[in-house]
């Protein structure tokens, strides 16, 4: 048996899957209709939508299959996700990757398998639409195209799920998604003894922008600020708008020194933006950066509280001493 390889973009792929909040979620008709469709379409006993998680594949929807999940190491779908393309196994017993696989030798006794990748809204392969038979069979190019069409429909369904996790104005993660993703990042930091940091950010002068220029201009300022955040921070970092003019960034695998470098990079980015901009206002912010301490921070709430406290201390100090710059 050959284990499925790990994709080169695994960290980002996993974060993209986590953002959907689908793993371990209740059964949903919006996904069950697709597994019923492919089961009928290809006349197979088993059809599933599989999500490839850290060390398991978990079935969001399944027809004719008892198991809710299996190990990722023995999964056929793990191979599909790693290759990010449709895989067809017409006879598993004659395929060196699978002939001695427990899912072939035992239940569900896979002989034939076909799976097409489903993509997250960010474009990462996070799972499959797959069909299984206990007898070997042929699979034509037309069959393959039909399965890929269904996988594309499931991917489109995921895009609608994403809307519940995204701030509509800025396109950043919203508070709900941030809390979920940040908790998972902290769990990984504890488990792997990796550093992490959190930056709380509050825009300065936002109320004045709204009052003087109107809410449409205020919305533009929020969008411009969000874009600067995306340009500064890494894709592995979690950037969110918590509400109003309040933003937050979870820095993964980042120690105190590198967190300070990231903050300096943001401050410099804002300064350069203001120098080039012909807006009637300037962007500015107050920041509070806290290093994750597993002995002090029991979860995201305590980390947010400490970062928020520090950020407001600096905001008050800036108000007491005007002209202290873009960030204080």
N, C-alpha and C positions, 0 to 999 in steps of 0.2 A: 504494500500500500504506500502511496505517496501522499504526504500531507499537503494541503493547499498552501502555497507560498503567501507571505505577508506582503500586501501592496506597499510600494515605496512611499506612498502618502498616507500611511495608516493612521497617524495621529489626527490629521485633518479629516480623513474619511470617517473615523470614529466620532469625532466631534460633530460632524455633519449628521451622522445617524442619531447621536444623542439629542441634537436640536429638534428632531422630529417628535421626540417623546412617544414614539410608537412601541418600543420594546417593552414588554410586560404590560401593555395596555389592553383594555377589554376588547372582545370581539366586536367588529364593526361591519355592518352590511355594505358600506361603501367599498370595502376590500373583498368581502366574501363573494360579491357578484362576479368579480373577475376570476376567482378560482373555480366557481361553478361554470363560468363561460368556457375556460380552457379545458376543463374536464370533459365537457360535452363536445367541444370543438375537436379534440384529438382522441376522444373515446378511450380515455385512460382511467385506471382506478384511483389514481392519486394526483392531486394538483395542490400547489401551495404557493404562498408568498412568503419567502424566507428573508429574514433580516440577519445579516452576519455581524454579530456583536463581538466583544473582546475575545472571549474564549468559547463561544457557542453560536449556533445558528438557532434563531427563535422564529417560530412560524406565526406571523401576524394573521394569516388566514390559511386554512387547510381543509381539504376535502378528501376523505378516504384514508386519513392518516391519524393514528392514535397519539403519537408523541407530540408534545408541545415544543420541544427543543431537543437538539443533539449537540455533541461536542463539535466545535469548529474544526478540530483536527481530522475528523472523519467525514466532514461534509463535502458533498459534491458542489454545493453552492459556493463554498469558499474558493474553489478553483475559478468559478465564473467571475466572482468579485475581483479576484487578483488579476485576471486577464482583461476584465472589463469588456467582455464580448460573449456572445452566445456559445454555449458548449453543448455538444450532442454526443452521448455515449450510447451507441446502438446495442452493444452487448458488453455489459460491465465485466462478465466473467473472462472475456478475452482482452481486457484492457489492463495493462500492467499497473496503472494508477489505482484501480479499484477492485481487482479480482479477489483480493483477500480482505476487502473492507468489511467491517462489522455490519454495515447497512446492506451489504450484498449477501454475506454469509448468513446473517440473521434478519429479523424484521427491520424494515418492511420488504426485505428480499428484492432489492433494486436490481433489475436486469437492464432496463432501458431508462435513460435520463436525458432530459433536455431542459436547459435553463437559460434565460436571457436576463441580463442585468437590469436592475431598476436604479435610477439615479435620484439623488437628493436634489433639492432646488439649487444647491451650490455646485452641482455637476459631479459629485462623487458617487461611485458605485457602492451602494450600501446593502444590496440584497438581490433577490431574483424573483421572477415568476418562473416556476418550474413544474414539470410534469414527470410522472414516474409510472413505469409498467413493470410487472413481474415477468414479462416475456420480452425477448429481444424483438426489435422492430426497426424498420427503416424510417428515416425522417428526411423528407424532400426539402429542396430550397424554398418551395412554396410554404411548407409547414413552418420552416424556420422564420420566414418573413411574417407569418401570422402570429407566431409566438412573440416576436419582437414588437409587433404592433400592440399587443396586449400589455407588454412590459412598458411601452411608451405611455399607454393610458394610465397605468398605475403610477408612473413617474409624475404625470400631470396631476394625479390625485394628491400626491405628496406636496405639490406646490400649493394646493389650497390649504393643506394642513399647516404649512409654513406661515400662512398669513396670521395665524393665532400667536406666533412667536416673534413677529416683526413689528417694530414701530413704524407706522404708516408714513409719517412725515420724513424721517431720516433714513429709513432702511436698515437701521441698526437693530440688534436684539432688543426686545422690550424687557421690562422688569421681570416678568414671569419667566421668560427664557433665560435671562441672565442668572436668576437664582438657581435654576436647575443646572445650567452648565457650570456655574461657579462651584456649586456643591460637589459636582463630579470631579472638577479640577482639584479641589481641596482633598477629596478622598484619594485621588491619584498621588498628590503630593505627600500625603501621610504614608501611603503604601510604599512608595518608592524613595522616601526620604529626599524629595526634591524641594527646592525653595519655590516660593510663590509670593506675589505681592499684589496689592490692590490699590488702585488710584481712584479717589473720589474727586470729581471735577464739577465745579459750579461756575457757569458763565457769569462774569461781572457785567453790570449795566444792562442786563437783558430787559428789565422792566422799563428802563428809560428808552430803549430802542422801540419797544412796543408803543409806549406812550407818545413818543415824538414822531415816529414814522408809520405807525399802524401795525396791525397783526400780520399782514402779508409780508412786510419787511422783516418782522420778528421771525416768521417761519423761515424766510430765506437765510437769516443769520444762523438759525439752528441747523439748517441743512449744510451751510458752509462750514460750520464748526464740526459737524459730524464727519464731513468729508476730510477735514484735516486730521481727525483722529484715525480714520481708516488709512490715510497715507503714512502716518507715523508708526502705528503699531503693527505687529506681525499678524499673519493670518491665524496663528495658533493662539493669539490673545483673544479674550472675549470682550468686545466693545459694545456697550449698551447705553441707551437713553433710558434713565429710570423714570423720567417724567419732567415736565416743565423745562427748565434750563439745567437740569442735573444729569450728568453722565457718569459712567463708571467703566473702568478697565481692569480686568483680571489678567495679570501677567503670569504666564505659566513658565516654570523652570527658570525663574528670574530671582537673583539674589539682590541684596540692598544696593550694591554698586551699579548693577545693570538697570535696576529700576530708576535710579537717579539719572542715569544716562538717557533713558527713555523719556523722563520728564523734561530734561534739558532739550531733547530733540523736539518735543512738542512745543515748548516755549519758543524755541528758535523758529519753528514752522509758523507759529502765530505771528511773530514779529515780522517775518518776511512777507506773510500774507497781507498784513496791514500796510506795509510799505508799498506793495504793488497795487493794492485795491483802490478803487475810486469810490468806495462806499462813503456815505456821509457819517458813518460810525466806525468804530474799531472793535474787533473781537478781543476779549480778554477773559481770563478765568482765574479762579483760586483752586488750589490743588491740595489734597491730603493723601500722602502715600504711606501705607502700612505694610510691613513685612509680615507674612503669615508665621505665627508661632503656635504650633500644635498644642503647647501646654497652656496657652492663653486663649486661643480662638477655638471654640468648640464647633464652629460652623460659620457659614457665610454671614449670619446676622451679627455676631460679635465682631467679625472683621469689618463689616460695613459700618458698624457703630463707631469703632475706633477711627476709621478713615474719615468718617463724616465729622467727628469731633475735631480732628486735626484740621480738616479743610475749613471749618467755620472759625476756628481760632485764627487761621491765617487770613481769612476774609475780614474778620473784625480788625486785625492788626493793619491790614491794608487800608481799611476805611479810616482808621485813626491816623494813618500816615499816608496821605494821597501821593500820587506820582511815584509809586514804588514799582511800576512796570506792568508787564503783561500778566505776570503771575507772582503772587506773594504768599 
